[in-house]
């Protein structure tokens, strides 16, 4: 898993950096998820609720990744079996998210529910667009340096959050401008497409990317 070109000290330093990034992810996404789900429920915005659920999934994933990285630092090596199992769990969370937002989006379309405007959701999504690309890039750099699929899976979760921020912001923003209630479920369906794609890659262990440093 770890690149043979790295010294033991470099591996330790990068692993600790990955652990700190996972810890920050947990803290940020717990707050983001609570705010998003609350705002989404109050306004009846399915896409914002889905965004909040994704934040919760990302928090759980980051906890698992952090635990595995902490175990590596304690024992000096990775437990390949446990880390493959963690990667599979990450994939399953993507699929669960996709199923949830498709169900809720279809329900909203069929029942003709009309959500309300939510400036709080807009502010949250804009904040995510600032924070998450930086966080995803940092994780990807560490993952690529280590050749680590687990950290790259965590980076993919964070990248999903960026894509979700864009699609959700477009859906909610256009809804607030036009009043077209169908835009919110459509944004939720876009979330599902992204989630299924990343889930499949995580399940198949194909998240390692080329390093561009």
C-alpha positions in Angstrom: 0.0 0.0 0.0 2.7 2.5 1.0 5.0 3.8 -1.6 8.5 2.2 -1.4 10.2 5.5 -2.3 9.2 7.0 1.1 11.3 6.7 4.2 9.8 5.5 7.5 9.8 9.1 8.8 8.0 10.4 5.7 5.4 7.7 6.0 4.9 8.5 9.7 4.6 12.3 8.9 2.1 11.7 6.1 0.0 9.3 8.1 -0.2 11.9 11.0 -1.2 14.5 8.5 -3.9 12.2 7.1 -5.1 11.6 10.7 -5.4 15.4 11.4 -7.3 15.9 8.2 -9.7 13.1 9.2 -10.2 14.7 12.6 -11.0 18.1 11.0 -13.4 16.4 8.6 -15.3 14.9 11.5 -15.6 18.2 13.4 -16.6 20.3 10.4 -19.1 17.8 9.0 -20.9 17.2 12.2 -21.7 20.9 12.4 -22.5 21.1 8.7 -24.7 18.1 8.8 -26.8 19.3 11.8 -27.3 22.7 10.2 -28.1 21.3 6.7 -30.6 18.8 8.0 -32.3 21.3 10.2 -32.4 23.9 7.5 -33.6 21.3 4.9 -36.4 20.1 7.2 -37.6 23.6 8.1 -37.7 24.6 4.4 -38.8 21.2 3.0 -35.7 21.0 0.7 -34.9 17.4 -0.1 -31.6 18.2 -1.7 -30.4 20.1 1.4 -31.5 17.2 3.7 -29.6 14.9 1.3 -26.6 17.2 1.6 -26.8 17.0 5.3 -27.1 13.2 5.3 -23.9 13.1 3.1 -22.1 15.3 5.7 -23.1 12.7 8.3 -21.8 9.8 6.1 -18.6 11.7 5.6 -18.2 12.2 9.3 -18.6 8.4 9.9 -16.2 7.6 7.2 -13.6 10.1 8.5 -14.0 8.5 12.0 -13.3 5.1 10.5 -10.4 6.3 8.5 -9.0 8.1 11.5 -9.2 5.0 13.6 -7.3 3.0 11.0 -4.6 5.6 10.7 -4.2 5.8 14.4 -3.9 2.0 14.5 -1.2 2.2 11.9 0.7 4.7 14.0 0.5 2.5 17.1 1.4 -0.8 15.4 3.7 0.5 12.7 1.9 -1.2 9.8 -1.5 -1.4 8.2 -4.1 -4.1 8.8 -4.9 -4.8 5.1 -8.0 -6.9 6.0 -9.6 -4.3 8.2 -8.8 -1.5 5.8 -10.4 -3.3 2.9 -13.4 -3.8 5.0 -13.5 -0.1 5.9 -13.3 0.7 2.1 -16.2 -1.6 1.4 -18.2 0.2 4.2 -17.4 3.6 2.6 -18.8 2.3 -0.7 -22.0 1.1 1.0 -22.6 4.5 2.5 -22.5 6.1 -1.0 -25.1 3.6 -2.2 -27.3 4.3 0.9 -27.1 8.0 0.2 -28.1 7.5 -3.4 -31.1 5.4 -2.5 -32.3 8.0 0.1 -32.1 11.0 -2.1 -33.8 9.2 -5.1 -36.6 8.1 -2.8 -37.1 11.5 -1.3 -36.8 13.3 -4.6 -39.3 11.0 -6.3 -41.7 11.5 -3.4 -41.4 15.2 -3.6 -42.1 15.2 -7.4 -45.1 12.8 -7.0 -46.7 14.7 -4.1 -46.0 18.1 -5.6 -44.4 19.4 -2.4 -43.3 23.0 -2.7 -40.3 23.9 -0.5 -39.6 27.2 1.0 -36.7 29.6 0.4 -33.8 29.1 2.7 -31.0 31.7 3.0 -29.4 29.6 5.7 -29.0 26.7 3.2 -27.4 29.1 0.7 -24.9 30.3 3.2 -24.0 26.8 4.3 -23.5 25.6 0.7 -21.3 28.6 -0.1 -19.1 27.9 3.0 -18.8 24.3 1.9 -17.6 25.4 -1.6 -14.8 27.3 0.1 -13.7 24.7 2.7 -14.2 21.3 0.9 -12.1 21.8 -2.2 -9.1 22.7 0.0 -9.7 19.7 2.3 -10.2 17.2 -0.6 -7.0 18.4 -2.3 -5.0 18.0 0.9 -6.3 14.5 1.4 -5.7 13.6 -2.2 -2.1 14.7 -1.9 -1.5 12.6 1.2 -3.3 9.6 -0.3 -1.3 9.8 -3.5 2.0 10.2 -1.7 1.3 7.1 0.4 -0.4 5.2 -2.4 -3.2 4.7 0.1 -6.7 3.7 -1.2 -8.3 4.3 2.2 -7.2 8.0 2.4 -8.2 8.4 -1.3 -11.6 7.0 -0.5 -11.9 9.6 2.2 -10.8 12.3 -0.3 -13.5 11.0 -2.7 -16.1 11.5 0.0 -14.9 15.0 0.4 -14.9 15.6 -3.3 -18.5 14.4 -3.4 -19.3 17.1 -0.9 -17.9 19.7 -3.3 -20.0 18.4 -6.2 -23.0 18.2 -4.0 -22.5 21.7 -2.9 -22.5 22.9 -6.5 -25.5 20.9 -7.6 -27.5 21.7 -4.4 -26.6 25.3 -4.5 -27.7 25.5 -8.2 -31.0 23.7 -7.4 -31.8 25.7 -4.3 -30.7 29.0 -5.8 -32.6 28.6 -9.0 -35.7 27.5 -7.0 -35.5 30.7 -4.9 -35.2 32.8 -8.1 -37.8 31.0 -10.2 -40.1 29.3 -7.8 -39.8 26.0 -9.8 -40.2 23.4 -7.1 -39.1 20.5 -9.3 -35.5 21.9 -9.3 -34.9 20.7 -5.8 -35.7 17.0 -6.5 -33.6 17.2 -9.7 -30.7 18.5 -7.7 -31.2 15.5 -5.4 -31.1 13.1 -8.4 -27.7 14.6 -9.4 -26.5 13.9 -5.9 -27.5 10.2 -6.4 -25.6 10.0 -9.7 -22.4 11.3 -8.1 -22.8 9.0 -5.1 -23.3 5.8 -7.1 -20.2 6.6 -9.3 -18.0 7.1 -6.3 -19.5 4.2 -4.4 -18.7 1.9 -7.3 -15.1 3.1 -7.5 -14.6 2.7 -3.7 -16.1 -0.9 -3.8 -13.7 -1.8 -6.6 -10.7 -0.1 -5.0 -10.1 2.1 -8.0 -9.7 5.4 -6.2 -6.0 5.8 -6.6 -5.3 8.8 -8.8 -2.3 10.1 -10.6 -0.2 12.4 -8.5 0.1 15.9 -9.9 2.7 17.5 -7.7 
